[in-house]
Each structure stands twice: as C-alpha cells, then as structure tokens.
C-alpha cells in the first residue's frame, strides 16, 4: 500500500536514499518553519521553542538552553521576544524562588500558529491515508527514534561549543 523498496535495490542504495530523503525533509522543514516564523515576526528558533514548551511543559532557562542548544544570553533574548508576543510567560519556580519557569500559553500559540499549519496538516493526513496502520507504526517509530538521536547530538554539540578548549 505505501512506498515499498524495490526488492532488487541493494542495501547501500537504500541507505543512500534514506540519507537523501532525510536531507530533503530537513531542508523542507527548516524552510517551512522559517516562512511560518517570519509571517509572525519571529525566528524559526522562536517557534520551535514554543513547540518544545508546549510538548515538554514549563522549562527553566537552563533546560530551554539545553534542549535548543542556545547559549544563555540567546535563551534570554528568545524568552524576551516570546513574552513580548504573548506566547510565553515567566513564572516563579515552585521549588526555588531564584529560578523562573518559562511557560507557553497554548491558546495564544494556537491562535498565532494554527492558521499557518492547517494546509500542512491536511497534506500530512492525506499522505497518511496511503499507508497501512502497521506501516504508519514503523514510520512513526523511525521518526521518534531519529528525533531523539538528533536531539541528543544537538545537546552534545552545544555542550562542546560552550566548553573551554
């Protein structure tokens, strides 16, 4: 039902095709998010930070920096921009009054971003229709695992960059 590999295609060619497909989707995603962010007067990192906060829940300044790979000063600027747009707020940390939690406003984020994502979500849902449930499970499993590995490497690279040499 879904896209199946040609039985005669050597594994090396399949792996190369996976690399190419990964590069294509990465470029398409970066470009899409750049345009979406620009339409709202934000940077792509800003919109992805809101997405992280919506998925992960409130985060400290340091946690947001670790997850985005941004330096502390850049995280402060990011939070300031998002707060000015009404997409996040700073709350006192319940266990440590010296720290703050950055909290996304789901309603404001939805209001700002949903109109720009509607057509893309519809395209994805149409695409999903061409795959069986077992195929979608494999695709989702691969995507979750790939995202987790890339996130871990992002953190590792950010730590290497901020470490004295």
Number of C-alpha atoms within 10 A of each C-alpha: 8 12 8 7 10 8 7 6 9 10 11 9 10 13 11 11 12 12 11 12 12 13 12 11 11 12 12 12 12 13 13 16 20 16 16 20 20 13 13 13 12 17 18 17 16 21 22 14 22 23 15 17 19 17 10 12 13 21 20 17 18 17 14 24 21 20 16 19 21 20 16 14 10 12 21 15 12 21 22 15 17 19 17 10 16 14 22 25 18 18 14 13 15 10 8 8 9 8 15 19 20 24 21 26 16 15 9 14 18 13 11 17 15 12 10 18 14 10 11 11 12 11 11 10 11 11 11 14 12 13 15 11 11 9 16 15 12 11 13 12 12 12 12 12 12 13 12 12 11 12 16 14 13 17 17 13 13 18 15 11 12 11 8 6 5
